[in-house]
Amino acid sequence: MADDAPKKSQKAAEPRENSGGSSFGTIVRFALIAVLVGFFAKPYLFKPAQPPKTQLFEIAGETMGTVWNATVCADAQTLTEKDLTVDAEAEPAKSCEELLQRFIQKELDAVDLAASTFKPESDISRFNASQSTEWFPVSATTAQIVQIALDVAQKTGGAFDPTVAPLVDLYRFGPNKAPLVQFPTDEQIAKLRKNVGYDKLEVRAEPEPALRKSVPSLTLDLSGVAKGFAVDRVAQALEKVGLPDYLVEVGGETRCGGQKTRFHFETNALDRTPWRVGIEAPEIARDAQRYIPRLYRVLNFDSAVRPNASLATSGDYRNYLQIGDLRFSHIVDPRSGKPTEIVENAEPVSGERLGAVSVVAETCAEADAFATAFFVLGEKEGIALADKLGLSVLYLFRADDSALEIREAASQTFGNDVESNNVASDAPTAAPASPQKAQSDAK
């Protein structure tokens, strides 16, 4: 019996030793398996984040008697998740382009409804029709546009003036489309000039947005700033929903945000380049229907150098009238009451003349209004003021109507915005709207 006890004790100890060895082995096996799984799964578990497959969505439409174009850089999947709904009751958009088109058109329509002189229901049309000299309630949008117009008018000494409407209409560049059989007389011009003057107009934002005229017959024409303002509004709307890379153009007035961004499947990477915007040669087209714009200069806008750069051009080469041997520009000098460019010759004109003025600014509304003002001021006075205000301005003078020979004059800061003179077919051009699409382009 005594001999059996040690044996039982020894046997009892054996399972404990085997159990410990088995646990250790299991741990080792699991560790090895984990290492192997991690090794083979690494490409999947630790795969670097892929850049979004950003595309260029190009859309277009009509507004303010002209056309608009936009390029928006966005990932299609992300775009459909953004709040771009315009009308909850409307049918869902069939494509990303349609979604963006609706979104942008809504913003443009709001500006048109505020500033159009061709829509009787617009704020400006109702204000123009009123003979009251009391505060006239308008939308916040209208008040903002008028405030910008008055600011530019004050800075340019009235070279830009939103109250120029009666003179614009006199030359048939406004709502009055009755045939003009002869050039207006000095007496007619002097009579209408009594109703022109930005000092006769007031604007306020509070307690409610409103305008006030000191002369009952005062009327406004905001076409020299409204298109630029509309571009700014679209740009701000895109940025608000998280779409910072875009190019928006309305009737030649252009604003860029961020960079031109798109995904290249060949390199599996995003390609980001500056936006390229072209300036047309100011050629007087004898056959407007067949005219193909000729690109003169290309500007590269780098968001790192100038965020939200805007470019606007005013010129006499697209929108003008001719009565017999007399040709005159749609750009009216509010100070004299006469068009800036009057040519008394039916044949192609030779001799240097101002053809276009382009302005680069932080907002498109300012660029739009200043472009008109600097055209009115001319080279000497205009460049002096541009340098004083720190604005980037480029004057283009043509040797004759063909604009094959062009002389430049620029403000001191304009060179900071120009990175290339090369012509590029993919660069949208900044130019005044064509005569066929220039109903509200009477700036």
JOLIN-V52891 format. One record per backbone hydrogen bond with DSSP energy under -1.0 kcal/mol. NH is the residue of the N-H (numbers start at 1). CO is the residue of the C=O. If there is no record, write none. Layout:
nh/co
NH/CO
NH/CO
This chain:
nh/co
8/4
9/5
10/6
11/7
12/8
13/9
14/10
17/13
18/14
19/15
20/16
21/17
22/18
23/19
24/20
25/21
26/22
27/23
28/24
29/25
30/26
31/27
32/28
33/29
34/30
35/31
36/32
37/33
38/34
39/35
40/36
41/37
44/41
45/41
46/42
54/52
55/74
57/72
59/70
61/68
63/66
66/63
68/61
69/249
70/59
71/247
72/57
73/245
74/55
79/75
80/76
82/79
84/82
90/87
99/95
100/96
101/97
102/98
103/99
104/100
105/101
106/102
107/103
108/104
109/105
110/106
111/107
112/108
113/109
115/111
116/112
122/119
123/113
124/114
126/122
127/123
128/124
129/125
130/126
136/211
138/209
143/139
144/140
145/141
146/142
147/143
148/144
149/145
150/146
151/147
152/148
153/149
154/150
155/151
156/152
158/153
159/156
164/161
168/164
169/165
170/166
171/167
172/169
173/168
189/185
190/186
191/187
192/188
193/189
195/192
196/193
200/197
201/198
202/212
204/210
210/204
211/136
212/202
214/200
218/215
221/162
225/222
226/222
229/225
230/226
231/227
232/228
233/229
234/230
235/231
236/232
237/233
238/234
239/235
240/236
241/237
242/239
243/238
246/257
247/71
248/255
249/69
250/253
251/67
253/250
254/311
255/248
256/309
257/246
260/273
262/271
263/54
264/269
268/264
269/264
271/262
273/260
275/301
277/299
278/428
279/297
281/294
283/281
284/401
296/279
297/279
299/277
301/275
305/302
306/302
310/361
311/254
312/359
314/357
316/355
321/328
323/326
326/323
327/343
328/321
329/341
330/319
333/338
337/333
340/331
343/327
345/325
345/343
351/399
353/398
355/396
356/396
357/314
358/394
359/312
360/392
361/310
367/363
368/364
369/365
370/366
371/367
372/368
373/369
374/370
375/371
376/372
377/373
378/374
382/378
383/379
384/380
385/381
386/382
387/383
388/384
389/385
390/386
391/386
392/360
394/358
395/409
396/356
397/407
398/353
399/405
401/349
403/400
407/397
409/395
411/393
416/413
417/414
427/424
430/278
437/434
438/435
441/438
